[in-house]
């Protein structure tokens, strides 16, 4: 009987602990979130590049994955638990030096406005080039907790060239929690921004 009670308590605690961990991650007291996508497996925060046709099917060679962009532009989405102030993007790629590569988040999708920036080459890693750029996120448009990015390489199809991607990382930053005023502000932001907003909306309509 005692063992049964212990098992019952454990079964009750497991979902509570999982929920607490998820809420803590969404709360993000450090104000720092790093997400990545290596093209080998789906990630909870970053979507696949799309649409197919502009990007070809993912290729897997010796356990490493890559994807070719042959027509401009393509897109990917990042799911965010809350709004951040800025983000630094790092991408592993291959392209010719004359092939332009720009990436940027949406500012106004209805007006087709994007914060496009050139990818700045920083170094090589094996046969891959690594580039970075950063964005201010105050004016970006976030739809249902998703921030859409556009990947652009003008005249790519006409030139017959391609851009190959191996990996992408994004580091989101905002002010960390330092006092109780910050806690209250973070809770307010979560309610306004996250899934809690939709729960409150549903409850208010009952």
SVG drawing of the C-alpha trace seen along z (x, -y; Angstrom):
<svg xmlns="http://www.w3.org/2000/svg" viewBox="-19 -50 58 52">
<polyline fill="none" stroke="black" stroke-width="0.4" points="0.0,0.0 2.8,-2.4 4.5,-1.7 1.3,-2.4 1.0,-5.8 4.6,-6.7 4.0,-5.8 0.8,-7.8 2.6,-10.9 5.4,-10.5 2.8,-10.3 1.2,-13.5 4.5,-15.3 5.9,-14.5 3.5,-16.7 3.8,-19.4 7.6,-19.4 7.4,-19.4 5.0,-22.3 7.2,-24.2 10.3,-23.7 8.4,-24.9 7.1,-28.0 10.6,-28.7 12.0,-28.5 9.3,-30.8 10.0,-33.2 13.7,-33.2 15.1,-35.2 18.5,-35.5 17.1,-37.4 19.2,-35.2 17.9,-32.5 20.0,-30.6 18.4,-28.4 19.9,-26.5 19.0,-24.4 21.5,-22.0 19.2,-20.9 19.4,-17.2 16.4,-17.2 13.4,-19.4 13.8,-21.8 11.0,-23.2 12.2,-26.8 13.2,-27.1 11.2,-25.9 12.5,-24.3 13.5,-26.6 10.7,-27.0 9.2,-26.8 10.6,-23.6 11.5,-24.3 13.4,-27.5 15.3,-25.3 16.1,-21.7 15.6,-18.7 18.0,-18.4 21.2,-16.4 22.8,-14.1 26.4,-13.2 28.5,-11.3 26.0,-12.4 26.2,-16.1 23.2,-17.8 22.9,-20.8 20.3,-22.5 20.7,-24.4 18.9,-27.6 18.5,-28.0 15.8,-30.6 15.4,-33.8 13.8,-34.4 13.2,-31.7 11.9,-31.9 12.1,-30.4 10.2,-31.1 11.5,-31.3 9.1,-30.5 9.7,-32.9 8.4,-32.5 8.5,-36.3 9.7,-39.4 13.4,-40.2 15.3,-43.4 17.9,-42.2 19.2,-39.1 22.6,-38.0 22.4,-35.6 25.3,-33.2 25.1,-31.1 27.3,-28.4 27.2,-28.5 28.9,-28.1 28.7,-30.6 30.7,-32.4 32.2,-35.7 30.1,-37.7 26.9,-36.0 25.0,-38.4 23.4,-37.0 21.0,-38.9 18.8,-37.8 16.3,-39.8 13.2,-39.6 9.8,-40.9 8.9,-44.4 5.5,-44.6 4.3,-41.5 1.3,-43.3 3.6,-46.0 6.3,-43.5 8.9,-45.3 11.9,-43.4 15.0,-44.4 17.4,-42.9 21.1,-43.0 24.2,-41.6 25.8,-38.6 29.3,-39.6 31.9,-36.9 34.0,-36.3 35.9,-33.1 36.1,-29.6 35.4,-26.4 36.7,-23.6 35.0,-24.0 32.3,-26.3 32.1,-30.0 30.7,-31.5 28.9,-34.8 27.1,-37.0 24.8,-40.0 22.6,-41.5 19.2,-43.1 17.2,-45.4 13.8,-43.7 11.8,-46.7 9.9,-47.2 9.7,-43.6 6.3,-41.9 5.7,-38.8 2.6,-36.8 1.4,-34.1 4.7,-34.0 6.6,-33.5 9.1,-35.8 9.5,-35.3 12.9,-35.7 13.6,-36.2 16.7,-34.8 17.6,-36.8 20.1,-36.3 19.0,-38.6 19.2,-37.2 20.3,-33.8 18.2,-31.8 19.2,-33.9 22.9,-33.5 22.6,-29.7 24.4,-29.9 23.4,-28.5 23.8,-29.1 24.3,-26.1 23.4,-26.2 24.7,-23.9 23.7,-25.4 22.1,-28.5 22.1,-29.9 20.3,-32.8 21.0,-34.4 18.2,-36.5 18.9,-39.1 16.9,-41.3 17.4,-42.9 17.8,-40.1 15.7,-40.0 17.5,-41.9 14.7,-42.8 11.0,-42.4 10.0,-45.2 11.7,-43.2 9.7,-40.1 6.4,-42.0 7.3,-43.5 8.4,-40.1 5.1,-38.5 3.1,-41.3 5.0,-40.8 4.4,-37.0 0.7,-37.5 0.5,-40.0 2.8,-38.0 2.8,-34.3 0.3,-31.5 -1.2,-32.8 -2.8,-35.6 -4.8,-33.1 -5.9,-31.2 -7.2,-34.4 -9.0,-35.3 -10.7,-31.9 -11.7,-32.1 -13.1,-35.6 -15.4,-34.3 -16.9,-31.5"/>
</svg>
